[in-house]
């Protein structure tokens, strides 16, 4: 069983991981043009983030992680995304993938995540895992999956499959097909260069394929069915796993506020007026700041209350829905903030070399993700109205 130490103290701005993220953000910002151009994180950036614990904040200490609470880990993604949206997205995704460790034995988790291991993958059961006893008890895995963010620096890949017994899919007592998330080392994975997008270009969210790889039974689990092997709050409150989606968006929006402020202070507009003295820029900066700060407070406050609630052994259905709602609200508010700023800077924002152009493209790409989209908001509304969410991870 994965052991985890629990803390009764709320996260603070003095957390050493958060301080390190703030130091790294401007360094990462300096690599932003290269990240955009090369469509992946440079080796130097990956090394900096890994050595600082950014990729493993949500991983238990006995597996080699930082064992941070969910709110602190999300704030790391926000800070790094403030420097560069793609880098923040990779930190976010790595954190989500670390949550899988709670469903593996310590030995299997160490084999995958130990020594700085980083997982990329897709939670979509479109692969095929054929049960086998040769060369040992496990599965022969094949398939192709999309959207493997961080594929360029991942050391392991996770692909969700339908389990087969021979040629027939395995079914549970209710007749449903049985799925399984399977972990395969990068050496047995083929990357397919499909990530050619308007934004988040440096996330390397490519397709990957696996052909006939053997996966021992211990290196996998059935999502939404198998219980966690740890009682750490993260593993008993799925909404907490997704708050870093909202955090990444907040970080991009804060980066856009930084960019707009720099433009306002250094650029002259129509009639030679410094842009900071124009009501248009003043209103845009103020509105964007209010949107981002309010959304951050709502999300982090809700998430911390859920962390405490789950730590106390409670299951508050409305609070869980509130966290999912607050996460999607953070995305919507960040999108609105960036759009407001991008419009205010006018022609400065139309050049791809402009940081605010990159932030505009990044936030619009991030907002397309299903886990922070309209379906999540609708599901939260159903819970508030007393119904079942009808959507996973509530």
N, C-alpha and C positions, 0 to 999 in steps of 0.2 A: 504494500500500500504506500502511496506517495504521502509522506508526512508534510504538513504545512503548519507553520506558526501563525496564529491569529493575533491581530492587534486591535485594541479597543479605541485607538486614537484616530481621529479624522486626519486625512492627508493635509499637509500644510505646504506653503510655498517654500519651506526650508528643506523639503525632502531632497537628499543628495542626488537622486536620479533626475529630478526636475531641474535642479541647478545645473547638472551636466548637460541636459537637453538644451537649456537656454544658452550655454556656452557653444554648443555645436551648431545651433540654428544659423548664425551668421556665416559659419564656415561652410555649411551645406549650401547656403544661398550663393556662395561664390562658385559652386559647381553647377548651378542651375542651367546655364547655357549648354554645358557639356552633357548634362543629363538629358536635356531636351533633344539635343542633336544625335546622341548615340543610342537613344531609346533604351537606356538601362542605367543603373547606378554604377559609377566608376568604382573600381576596386578600392581606391582610397576611401571613398565614402562608406562602402560596405564595412571596411575594416574599422573605421572610426565608430560607426554605429554599433557594430558587434562588440567591440572592446569596451564601449561605454555602457553596455547592457541594454541598449534600446530594443533589440530584437527579442530579448528574453525576460522582459520585465514581468510578464505573467507566468513565467515558468517557476515551479517550486525550487527551492534552494538545493534540495537533495538530488535534483536532476541537473543542476548546474545553472539555475536561473536566479532572478533577483527577488522573486516572490513578493512583488508589489501588489497593493490592492488595486481593484479595477479602475478606480477614479485616477489614481496617480499614473497608472499605465496609460490611460487615455490622454492625460494631459501631456505625456511625453510625445504622443503622436501629434497633438496640437502644436507643440513647440517646434518639432522638426518640420511639420507641414508649413509653418510660418516661414521657414527658410526655403523650403521647396516642396510643392505639393506631391510630387512623385515619391520623394524620399519619405515624407510623412505617411503616404499610402503604404509603402513597403513596411514601415515600422508598424502601422496599424494591422496589416494582414499577418505579419509574423506573430503579433500578439494573439490574434484570433487563432492561428494555427497552434500556438502554445497551449491553448485551452484543450486541445485533443489529448494532451499528456495525462489529463485527469481520468482518462478512460483506459489507460494502459498500465501494466505493472511497472514498478520502478525500473527493473532491468530493461524492459523494452523501451521505456521512455528515455532512459539514458543512452541506449543504442542509437536512437533517432536524434535526440536533442542535445546529447552530451557533447562536450568539446566544441561548443559554438554552432551546433547543427541548426539549420534554418529550413523550415518546411514551406513548400508552396503546394497548392492543390485546389481541388474543386469539389464542393459538396453537392454533387449532382449524380444520381445513380445511373450513369450511362455506360459504365464499364461492365466487364464480365469477369466474375471470380469463380472458377470451377474448383469445387472441393477436391482435395487430393490427399493421399497418404504417402506420396512419393515426390520428393526425397524425404519428406516428413509431413506431419499433420499441418495442413494449411490450404493454400489456394493458388491456382495458376491464374494470374491476372493479365487481362488484355483490354485495350480500349483507347479511346481518345477523348480528352477533356479540354474545354476552353478556359480562358480567364485565370491562368495560373500566375497571379501577381508575384513578382520577385523571382521569376523562373531563372533569370540570368545569374543569380547568386545562391539559389537554393541548393542544399545538399541532399534533401529528401523530398519526395513528392507524395501527396495523398490524393488518391482517386477513389471516388465512391462507385461501387459496383452492385449489380444484381448477382446474388449467389446462385450458382448452378450445381445441381447434382447430375453429372453427365450432361445430357442435352436439355434437361428440363429445369426451369427456374424453381428454386426452393420456395415453399410457401409456409406461412405461419398458421396457427390454429384458426385464424379468421380468413384464410385464403389469400392473404396479401403476400406479394413477393418480398423475400427477405433481402435486405441490402447490407453492404459492409463497406466501411471506409478502410482502405488498404494502403500501407506505407511501403514505398519502394525507393531504394537509393538512387540518386541522380545518375549514377553510372549505368543504370538499366532503363533510363528514360530518354526518349527522343523529343527534342524541342522543335516545334514548328513555328516559324516566324510569321505570326498573324497580327501582331499588335501594331497597327498603323492607324492611329486615332488623332482626333483634334486636340486632346488633352491627356494629362497624366501619361505622357509619352514615355517617360523614363521608368515606368513600373514593370516593363517587360512582361505584361500580362498575356503571355503567349499560350497557344495550345500546346499540349504535350501528349505523347502516346506511349503506351507500354505494350509489349508484345511477348506474352508467355513468361512473365516473371513469376518466380515462386515467392510467396509471401507467407511466412510462418503464421499460424493462427494467432499468436500473441501480438502480432503487429497489425492489429485492426480491431474494429468494434462496430456495432450497429448504431448509427445515429438515431437519436430520439427514442431508443429502446433500451440499450444497455445502460445500467446505472454507473455513475462514476465510482472510482475506487478510492476517492478522497472526499472528505466532508468540507473541503474548503468552499467558502461561499460562491466563488466563481463558477464552480461546477454544478451548483444547485440553483443558479439564477441565470438562465440563458440570456436575458436582456442585457446583463452586464457585459457579455462578450461583444456586444455590438455597439456599445457607446463610443468606442474609438472611431466608428464611422462618422458620428457627429463631431467628434473631436478633430478629426482630420479636416473636415469641412470648416470648422471654426478657425483652424490654423491657416488654411488658405485665405479665408476672409481677413484675418488679422494681417497676413502678409500683404493683401491688397490695400488695407488701410495704410500700412507702412509705405507701399509704393505710391499711393495717391498723395500721401503727406509729403513725400520727397518731391513729387511733381509740383505740388502746390507751392512748396518753398523755393523751388529753383526754376520754374518755368513762367514765362510771361504769356498772357493770352491776348485777346483782341484789345487793341489800343495801348499795348505795352504794359498793361496792369499785371502785377504779380498775382498769380492765380490764388494764392492764399487770401488775397483781399477781395476776391469775388464772392458774392453771396452763394453762387452755385456750388463752389467748392466747400465753403464753410458748411452749408446745409448737408452736402453729401457725406462729408467726413463725420459730422455729428450723427446723422441718421444711421450710417453704417456702424458706428461705434455702439450706438444704443441697441441695434439689432443683434450684434454679436455678443455684447456683454449680457444682455437679458437672456438670450438663448443659452449661453454658457452657464449662467447661474441656475436656470431651470433644469438643465440636463445634469450638471454635476451634483446639485442638491438632491435631485430625485434618485440618482444613482447611488450616492452615499447612503441615503436612507434605506435603499433596498439592500445594500451591502450589510448594514447593521441589522436589518430585519431578518435576513437569511442567516446571519451569524447567530441570531437569537433563536433559530429554529422555526421561524414563522414563514408562512406562505401567504403573502398579501397579493391577491390577484390584481387588484386595482393599481397597486404600486408598481407591479411588474409591467402592466400596460402603460402606466405613466412614463416609465423609463423608455420604453420603445417609442412612445409618442414624442417625448422630449428629444430623443435622438434624431427622429425624422424632422422635428421642428428646428433643430440646430442646423440641419442641412438646408431646409427651406429658407431660414433666416440668413444663413451664410450666402446662399445663392442670391438672395435679394440685395444683400449688402454689396457683394462684388459687382452685380449688375448696376447698382446705383453709382458706384465709384467709377466703373468703366465708362459709363455714359458721361459722367461729369468731366473726365479728363479729355474727352472728345478725341481728336485725331491722334493724340499721343498713344492711345490705347489700341490703335489699329495695326501697329507694327509688331511683328512676331518677336522682335528683339526686346520689346518693352516688357519688363517684369509683370506689369498689370495685365498685359495681353495673355501671358502664360497663366496667370492666376484666373483670368476669365475662362480660358479654355479648360483649365484643370477642374474648376468648380462645376462647370456644366457636364463634364465627363463623369465626375464623382456622383453627381446627382442622379445619374441614370441607374445606379445600383438598386436592385430590387429590395434589399434589406432596409433601405431608408426612404423608400418611395411611397407612393399613394396607397398601395395595398397595406402597408404597415399602419398608416394613419387610419384607414378604414377599419382595420382589425382592432385598433385601440378604441375606436368609437363603439364598436360592437361590445367590447368588454365594459365600457362605461355604461352602456345601455342594458347590461345584465346578461349578454349573450356570450357564447364561446367566440374566441378570436377568429377561428377558421384560418389561421396563418401560423406557421411554425415559429418556435423560439419565443413564445410568450410565457 
